[in-house]
Amino acid sequence: MVLPKCVALGDAGTYVICWSDSSISWSAGLPTKLYNLLNGRYKNSGQENSPVSCISCAGESFGVCYQDGGWQSIGLNGLAESLKQLEENECVQCLSLGPSGSYIIKTGSGSYWKGIPERAAELIKTRNVASLQWAALGH
């Protein structure tokens, strides 16, 4: 049975769904650069790419992480800086983009964030026993 692995919701009812069989479905109305990325990766026959491990959208900005440790981001300089700090081939397990350039990244070795509520950051830093597994940011 094919199950959703990751769901990203965008503005105006747009969405991207990553499925457990590595296929991806998306709606009309995505930002042009995200649509072009997805269409190029999944609609061109004969092209082999690392499957998406997670994806998140916020307005015209987006981040896409791949199972081989690769990633792409548009519109979020702080996100690109954090992703560059990751170890080579370290897979991002969870990526959540929020308003005003905020984000949370969860990898196998830890969590990174920017612009999240202060109390949320304190909880992530101090709850080492129950480490962050998943996160979602919104308005």
Summary of the structure (lengths in Angstrom):
residues: 139
radius of gyration: 14.8
end to end distance: 33.5
largest distance: 47.5
contacts: 374
relative contact order: 0.12
helix: 24%
strand: 33%
